């Protein structure tokens, strides 16, 4: 079949055509490079790249296809890498001026897994200083615009990856999420970002071993491609204490994530909430949410306006986020002028908390979910200072 522009293909479509020798990995790489060179000057999604190396990798990938070798599920596909993890030979700045000249000497475990599946890094994608913020802007690379309207935000913190996907520079991209950093940019740019449960996508550079708030995850232009990418990112890894392993295996079969099956939408019970009972929400957002819900509800089974117990959720998140950022105080001591305002604010807030903030228990909340003939009660407990 003729391919008008390989960069417009979904990951699954491109992988299938490459495996059938109807599309070359070199053509895929050149198409992505063309899109970056044409659109990126305006969008600023890709902030570091080595196209010569990409083309070399694409030629090797093409040789494997022509030789009839076994191919990985992502063979010959390009992907963007959020500037929070390493790609050998490219800068990893974390969006911080302090690390402007930091060049990675090895691939992050996620990048290594993607390469092992046949994928090729297109380049690094923009994020705010240490991914702290809802907009992808920093003093190293500047601001990332929304491809649909350059006067609007691509959100954050995985805004560069979301913008890359929306501009069809590549079919896949990595992201990470603490409080919406995969999901918000995806919603702003009209793509899909998925936050996996902690430990599903291991991290070999976790700063706080048992801290489960942040996790990496896949981004793509549709759900099926996200599932395909997750099947590669999810893997056994003894270096991550959050990844449960028994006899060298995880509790899930990663390959199952790629098998996205149709779901009878009349079966599940679905809860809708505009604000989880506590979150300040603009009227225009509430109205937009209600319009979308009204269109979806007729296609579903049982629906209700409900939300889980969210008492003190904002306070709990503030304490957990403070734990994540308190270590960044060393950068303030080193060179405060090179630390972004969001990181500064998080560090300053962290210093207002004490040990009691993370250890004082609050009364457990209980949420009962009635799933048809099966009723399950889930105990929810948490700690934070009242």
C-alpha positions as CSV (number, residue, x, y, z in Angstrom):
1,X,0.0,0.0,0.0
2,X,1.3,3.5,-0.7
3,X,2.3,5.6,2.3
4,X,1.7,9.3,1.8
5,X,3.7,10.3,4.9
6,X,5.1,7.6,7.3
7,X,5.0,10.0,10.3
8,X,1.2,10.1,10.0
9,X,1.0,6.4,10.7
10,X,0.1,5.0,14.1
11,X,2.7,2.8,15.8
12,X,0.9,-0.4,15.0
13,X,0.3,0.5,11.4
14,X,4.0,1.5,10.9
15,X,5.3,-1.6,12.6
16,X,3.1,-3.8,10.5
17,X,4.2,-2.2,7.2
18,X,7.9,-2.4,8.3
19,X,7.6,-6.1,9.1
20,X,5.9,-6.6,5.7
21,X,8.8,-4.7,3.9
22,X,6.3,-2.1,2.7
23,X,7.9,0.7,4.7
24,X,11.6,1.1,5.5
25,X,12.9,2.1,8.9
26,X,15.0,4.7,7.0
27,X,11.9,6.1,5.5
28,X,10.3,6.3,8.9
29,X,13.4,8.1,10.4
30,X,13.5,10.5,7.5
31,X,9.8,11.3,7.8
32,X,10.2,12.1,11.5
33,X,13.3,14.2,10.8
34,X,11.4,16.1,8.2
35,X,8.5,16.8,10.6
36,X,10.9,18.0,13.3
37,X,12.8,20.3,10.9
38,X,9.6,21.7,9.5
39,X,7.4,22.1,12.6
40,X,9.6,22.1,15.6
41,X,11.0,25.6,15.2
42,X,7.5,26.9,15.9
43,X,6.5,24.3,18.5
44,X,9.8,23.6,20.4
45,X,8.8,20.1,21.4
46,X,12.1,18.4,20.5
47,X,15.0,20.1,22.3
48,X,18.0,17.8,21.6
49,X,18.7,15.4,18.8
50,X,21.3,13.5,16.8
51,X,19.8,12.8,13.4
52,X,23.0,11.4,12.0
53,X,22.9,8.7,14.7
54,X,19.2,8.1,14.1
55,X,19.8,7.5,10.4
56,X,22.6,5.1,11.2
57,X,20.3,3.2,13.6
58,X,17.6,3.2,10.9
59,X,20.0,1.6,8.3
60,X,20.9,-1.1,10.8
61,X,17.1,-1.7,11.5
62,X,16.5,-1.9,7.7
63,X,19.2,-4.4,7.2
64,X,17.6,-6.7,9.9
65,X,14.3,-6.5,8.0
66,X,15.9,-7.3,4.7
67,X,17.8,-10.2,6.2
68,X,14.6,-11.7,7.6
69,X,15.7,-11.5,11.2
70,X,13.3,-11.7,14.1
71,X,11.9,-8.2,14.8
72,X,10.8,-6.6,18.0
73,X,7.3,-5.2,18.4
74,X,8.5,-1.6,17.9
75,X,11.1,-2.3,15.2
76,X,11.9,0.7,13.1
77,X,9.7,3.2,15.0
78,X,10.8,6.5,16.2
79,X,10.0,7.8,19.6
80,X,10.5,11.0,21.7
81,X,12.2,10.8,25.2
82,X,11.2,13.3,27.9
83,X,14.2,15.2,29.1
84,X,14.1,13.6,32.5
85,X,15.8,10.3,31.5
86,X,19.0,9.5,29.7
87,X,19.7,8.8,26.0
88,X,23.4,8.0,25.4
89,X,25.2,11.0,23.9
90,X,22.3,13.5,24.3
91,X,22.0,16.1,27.1
92,X,19.8,15.3,30.1
93,X,19.1,18.7,31.6
94,X,16.0,18.0,33.6
95,X,15.0,21.4,32.3
96,X,17.5,22.9,34.8
97,X,20.2,25.4,34.0
98,X,22.4,23.6,36.5
99,X,22.5,20.6,34.2
100,X,22.6,22.5,30.9
101,X,25.8,20.7,29.9
102,X,25.0,17.2,31.3
103,X,25.6,14.6,28.6
104,X,24.3,11.1,29.2
105,X,26.8,8.3,29.0
106,X,24.3,5.5,28.9
107,X,20.6,4.8,28.2
108,X,18.0,4.9,30.9
109,X,16.5,1.5,31.5
110,X,13.3,2.6,29.7
111,X,15.2,3.8,26.6
112,X,17.2,0.5,26.7
113,X,14.0,-1.5,26.7
114,X,12.5,0.5,23.8
115,X,15.7,0.0,21.8
116,X,15.7,-3.7,22.5
117,X,12.1,-3.8,21.0
118,X,13.5,-2.1,17.9
119,X,12.5,1.5,18.5
120,X,14.8,4.4,17.7
121,X,15.1,7.6,19.8
122,X,14.2,10.7,17.8
123,X,15.3,13.2,20.4
124,X,14.7,14.6,23.8
125,X,11.4,16.4,24.5
126,X,10.8,19.5,26.7
127,X,9.6,19.7,30.2
128,X,9.6,22.4,33.0
129,X,12.5,22.7,35.5
130,X,12.6,19.2,37.1
131,X,9.1,18.6,35.8
132,X,7.7,20.9,38.4
133,X,4.8,22.7,36.7
134,X,1.8,22.5,34.6
135,X,3.5,24.3,31.6
136,X,6.5,23.0,29.7
137,X,8.9,26.0,30.0
138,X,12.4,26.4,31.3
139,X,15.4,28.6,31.0
140,X,17.4,26.0,29.1
141,X,15.1,25.5,26.1
142,X,12.3,27.9,26.5
143,X,8.5,27.2,26.1
144,X,6.7,24.4,24.2
145,X,3.6,25.6,22.3
146,X,0.5,23.6,21.6
147,X,0.5,22.4,18.0
148,X,-3.2,23.1,17.7
149,X,-2.8,26.7,18.6
150,X,0.7,28.1,19.3
151,X,-0.8,30.8,21.6
152,X,-2.0,28.1,23.9
153,X,-0.1,25.9,26.4
154,X,0.9,22.2,25.7
155,X,0.6,21.8,29.5
156,X,3.1,19.9,31.6
157,X,5.2,18.4,32.6
158,X,5.4,16.0,29.7
159,X,4.3,18.8,27.3
160,X,7.1,18.3,24.8
161,X,6.2,14.6,24.3
162,X,2.5,15.5,23.9
163,X,3.3,18.2,21.4
164,X,5.6,15.9,19.5
165,X,2.8,13.4,19.1
166,X,0.1,15.9,18.2
167,X,2.4,17.4,15.5
168,X,3.0,13.8,14.2
169,X,6.8,13.9,14.5
170,X,6.8,10.4,15.9
171,X,4.2,7.8,16.9
172,X,5.4,7.2,20.4
173,X,6.9,9.2,23.3
174,X,7.9,8.7,27.0
175,X,6.4,10.7,29.8
176,X,6.3,10.8,33.6
177,X,3.6,11.7,36.1
178,X,3.5,12.9,39.7
179,X,0.2,14.8,39.8
180,X,-1.0,14.7,36.2
181,X,2.2,15.2,34.1
182,X,1.2,12.4,31.6
183,X,-2.5,13.0,31.6
184,X,-2.7,16.8,31.5
185,X,-0.5,17.4,28.4
186,X,-2.2,14.5,26.6
187,X,-5.6,16.1,27.2
188,X,-4.3,19.6,26.1
189,X,-2.9,18.2,22.9
190,X,-5.5,15.6,22.0
191,X,-3.3,12.5,22.4
192,X,-3.2,9.7,25.0
193,X,-1.1,9.6,28.1
194,X,-1.3,6.7,30.6
195,X,-0.1,6.6,34.2
196,X,0.6,3.0,35.2
197,X,0.4,1.7,38.7
198,X,3.6,2.2,40.7
199,X,6.1,-0.5,39.8
200,X,4.6,-1.5,36.5
201,X,7.2,0.6,34.6
202,X,10.4,0.2,36.7
203,X,12.9,3.0,37.2
204,X,16.6,2.4,37.8
205,X,17.2,6.0,38.9
206,X,14.6,6.3,41.7
207,X,15.9,8.9,44.1
208,X,13.6,7.7,47.0
209,X,13.4,3.9,46.9
210,X,9.8,3.4,48.3
211,X,8.4,6.7,47.0
212,X,5.5,5.7,44.8
213,X,4.0,9.1,43.8
214,X,6.0,9.5,40.5
215,X,6.1,7.0,37.7
216,X,7.0,6.9,34.0
217,X,4.5,5.9,31.4
218,X,3.7,5.7,27.7
219,X,2.3,8.3,25.4
220,X,0.8,7.9,21.9
221,X,-1.9,9.1,19.6
222,X,-4.3,6.3,20.4
223,X,-5.1,3.7,23.1
224,X,-3.9,0.7,21.2
225,X,-0.5,2.3,20.6
226,X,-0.2,3.2,24.3
227,X,-0.9,-0.5,25.2
228,X,1.7,-1.6,22.7
229,X,4.3,0.7,24.2
230,X,3.4,-0.3,27.7
231,X,4.0,-3.9,26.9
232,X,7.6,-3.0,26.2
233,X,8.1,-0.5,29.1
234,X,6.7,-2.9,31.7
235,X,9.3,-5.4,32.6
236,X,11.0,-7.2,35.5
237,X,13.6,-5.1,37.3
238,X,15.3,-6.0,40.6
239,X,16.6,-2.5,40.9
240,X,13.2,-1.0,41.6
241,X,11.8,-2.0,45.0
242,X,8.2,-1.1,43.8
243,X,8.3,-3.8,41.1
244,X,7.0,-7.0,42.7
245,X,8.8,-10.1,41.4
246,X,8.5,-13.8,42.2
247,X,11.0,-16.2,40.7
248,X,12.2,-13.5,38.4
249,X,8.7,-12.7,37.0
250,X,6.3,-9.9,37.6
251,X,2.7,-10.4,38.8
252,X,1.5,-9.4,35.3
253,X,2.3,-10.6,31.8
254,X,3.6,-7.5,30.0
255,X,2.6,-8.8,26.6
256,X,-1.1,-8.7,27.7
257,X,-0.9,-4.8,27.7
258,X,-0.6,-4.9,23.9
259,X,-3.8,-7.0,23.5
260,X,-6.4,-4.2,23.7
261,X,-9.7,-6.0,23.3
262,X,-13.2,-4.5,22.8
263,X,-15.2,-3.9,25.9
264,X,-18.9,-4.1,26.3
265,X,-19.5,-0.6,27.8
266,X,-22.9,-1.6,29.2
267,X,-21.2,-3.9,31.8
268,X,-19.1,-1.7,34.0
269,X,-20.5,0.7,36.5
270,X,-19.0,4.2,35.9
271,X,-18.7,7.0,38.4
272,X,-18.4,10.7,37.2
273,X,-17.1,13.5,39.3
274,X,-16.4,17.1,38.4
275,X,-14.2,18.0,41.4
276,X,-13.8,14.9,43.6
277,X,-15.7,16.9,46.2
278,X,-12.9,19.4,47.0
279,X,-11.0,20.6,43.9
280,X,-11.6,24.2,42.8
281,X,-13.0,23.9,39.2
282,X,-13.8,26.7,36.8
283,X,-17.4,27.0,35.5
284,X,-16.2,26.7,31.9
285,X,-14.5,23.4,32.8
286,X,-17.5,22.1,34.6
287,X,-19.8,22.9,31.7
288,X,-17.4,21.2,29.2
289,X,-17.2,18.2,31.4
290,X,-21.0,17.9,31.7
291,X,-21.3,18.1,27.9
292,X,-18.8,15.3,27.4
293,X,-20.5,13.2,30.1
294,X,-23.9,13.7,28.5
295,X,-22.6,12.3,25.2
296,X,-20.9,9.3,26.9
297,X,-23.6,8.2,29.4
298,X,-26.1,6.8,26.9
299,X,-23.5,4.3,25.7
300,X,-22.8,3.1,29.3
301,X,-24.5,0.8,31.7
302,X,-25.0,2.1,35.3
303,X,-23.6,5.6,35.9
304,X,-23.6,7.8,39.0
305,X,-22.2,11.1,40.2
306,X,-19.8,9.7,42.8
307,X,-16.2,10.0,43.9
308,X,-13.9,8.1,46.3
309,X,-13.3,9.6,49.8
310,X,-11.0,12.5,49.1
311,X,-10.8,14.1,52.5
312,X,-7.6,16.1,52.9
313,X,-6.4,14.9,49.4
314,X,-4.9,18.3,48.6
315,X,-3.0,18.4,51.9
316,X,-1.8,14.8,51.5
317,X,-0.5,15.5,48.0
318,X,1.3,18.6,49.2
319,X,3.2,16.6,51.8
320,X,4.1,13.8,49.4
321,X,5.2,16.4,46.8
322,X,7.4,18.0,49.5
323,X,9.1,14.7,50.2
324,X,9.9,14.5,46.5
325,X,11.4,18.0,46.3
326,X,13.1,18.5,49.7
327,X,16.3,17.1,48.2
328,X,16.4,19.8,45.6
329,X,17.3,22.2,48.4
330,X,20.9,21.4,47.6
331,X,20.5,23.1,44.2
332,X,19.2,26.2,45.9
333,X,22.3,26.2,48.1
334,X,24.5,25.6,45.1
335,X,23.1,28.3,42.7
336,X,19.6,29.7,43.6
337,X,19.6,31.8,40.5
338,X,19.5,28.7,38.3
339,X,16.6,27.1,40.1
340,X,13.1,27.6,38.6
341,X,10.3,29.3,40.6
342,X,8.2,26.1,40.9
343,X,11.1,24.1,42.3
344,X,11.9,27.0,44.7
345,X,8.3,27.1,45.9
346,X,8.2,23.3,46.5
347,X,11.5,23.3,48.4
348,X,10.4,26.2,50.6
349,X,7.1,24.5,51.3
350,X,8.9,21.3,52.1
351,X,10.9,23.1,54.8
352,X,7.7,24.1,56.6
353,X,6.9,20.4,57.2
354,X,8.3,18.1,59.9
355,X,8.4,14.3,60.5
356,X,4.9,14.5,62.0
357,X,3.4,15.6,58.7
358,X,4.2,12.3,57.1
359,X,3.6,10.0,60.1
360,X,0.5,11.3,61.9
361,X,-2.3,9.0,60.9
362,X,-5.7,10.2,60.1
363,X,-8.9,8.0,60.6
364,X,-9.1,5.4,57.8
365,X,-11.8,6.0,55.2
366,X,-13.8,3.2,53.6
367,X,-15.1,3.0,50.1
368,X,-17.6,0.3,49.1
369,X,-17.8,-0.6,45.4
370,X,-20.7,-2.8,44.4
371,X,-19.7,-4.5,41.1
372,X,-23.0,-6.2,40.2
373,X,-23.1,-9.5,42.1
374,X,-19.7,-8.8,43.7
375,X,-19.4,-6.2,46.5
376,X,-15.9,-5.1,47.6
377,X,-15.0,-2.9,50.4
378,X,-11.6,-1.1,50.1
379,X,-9.9,0.4,53.1
380,X,-8.2,3.7,52.4
381,X,-5.6,5.0,54.9
382,X,-3.2,7.9,54.6
383,X,-1.0,10.1,56.7
384,X,-0.7,13.9,56.8
385,X,-0.8,16.7,59.4
386,X,-4.3,18.1,59.9
